[in-house]
């Protein structure tokens, strides 16, 4: 069992993470890579992303992967891109198109991790390697890169408890989890419950269809109606997009100054943190994750080994011992904006502190 150290700013400590699996059960993806016919730099990489409502996919993932593929192939490699717009059936059709176009490798961020399994097998049967990106797709995948999703949820839950402080044991919260079709959402939920259970009362909990902010907004309105305006002291939100919908519902009900979590460090989420409307987000280095996915894809397309790159193993529901790279995460609050999203070049101070956010930025020393 190999381990990856994941940084959590809230605790300022390293946590050992185990990604378990048996290499001999891995579908022999490494052996297949070694025996594959060697190719040059003139490769075609199919990139399938799940939706375009969350800012990260087209703002960070797509350009980072395209740039890294070019860099690793002396500008000869080509990335063929498709976005499924949260439609699992459409994504399966997109895989078919990639197979028809004879791409050498696929990078797939699945809309539905189970529904994609047949398409992954179809690609493999056509001799196309498959990298599961961000979500652990089922089917005979060759490699996987993501963040430690249980740790993400735990980080969010611990941050919410910290915001509630000594009042946590007497507080009632609402949990707004992600989509039931996303395996990451289940892991975020697992980590959050590990942090929150027994330490705070969970008044209402939802799995939010398709991660959509409007669905989170409707769920939050339902929770407020059921629990009462003065009976909610905090909200666990699995990502920033949903946090926006939740905060809109809270404002409409006249509920102010309660902590709301998030994830993805979206610009709007960071601005809400600056303004004091959202307590935290989880900062994940999408450039690092995208670069890893690109390098995995290029190596697999060229018939090269992943040795020295993918030093962990993970198990999906169908495949054991998948070579993996797990990327660290950080709890983002108003206190470490400079050390995270600004330092890593996600956003400039001018972008964050535009318009109505300037005064709040000035108070935080973001100048």
C-alpha positions, 0 to 999 in steps of 0.5 A: 500500500502506498501513501500520498501526503495531503495538506490541510491548511486548517490543521497545518499538518500532513495526513497520510492517505492510503489508496489501496489495491492489488497490482496483480488485480489491476487488469495489467494496465502497466504490462499492456503499456509496456508491450504496446506499439511505440508511437511518436509525438503525433498522437491524438488525445480525446478529452471528455469533460462532464459539464460547463456550468462549473467554472473549473472545467473550461477555465482550468482543465481544458487549457491546462491539458491542451498546453501540457499535451503540446509541451510533451509532444513537441507541439505535434500532439492534438487534443480533441475536446467534447463537453457532455453538458451533464448528459451521460447519454451524450457522453457515451455518444462522444466516446463512440465518436472518439473511437471512430476518430481513432484517438490514441488515448482518452481522458474522461471525466465521467458524468455518471461513473457507472453509465460510462463503463460500457463505453470505456470497455468499447474504447479499450476493445478498440485499443484506446487507453483510458485515463479517468480524470477527477472522477473514478469511472468504472470499466477497464481504465488504465490510470486515474488522477484526482484529489483525495475526496474523503479528505476534501469532505473531512476538510469541509466538515472540520472547517464548518465545526471551527466556524461554529466553535463552542456552539457546535454541539447546540447547533443545527446544520443543513447538508447539501451534498453533490449528485448521486451519480458522481462517485466523488460526491459520495466520498465528499459526503463520507468525509464530511459525516466523519467530521460532523457526526455526533458533533452537530445536529444535521436537520436536513440532508440532500443529494443535489441533482446534477450539482446544479445551483438552482437545485441547491437553492430549491433544497435550501428553501425546503430546509428553511421552510421545514426547520424554521429561519432561526433554527439553522446555524450553518450549511455544509455545501459540497461545492461553490456553485451550490453554495451560491444557490444556498446563499441566495436562499438564505438571503431571501429568507433574511438569514445572515451570518451563518457559515457556508462551506464550498469547494473548487475556489471558483472566483464567485466563491472566493469573492463571497468569502471576501465579503463574509457570505461564504466561510470557506472553499477547498482549494485544489490545484487544477493545473497540477491535476490537469498536467498529471492527466495529460502526462498519463495520457501521453505516456499511455498513447506512446506505449510508455510506462507510468512508473515514477509518475503514478505511485499510488493504486486505487480500486474502482467498482470494476477494476483493481489496482489502477495506477493513480496520482492523488493531488493535495488539497487546502482549506481556503478561507479569508485568511489564506487567499494570498497564499493559495489562489493568488500565489498559484496564479488562479486569480489576480487581486484585481479580479477578486477585488473588483466592483463591490468587493474592493472595500471588503478586500481592503479590510483583509489587506488584499491590495 
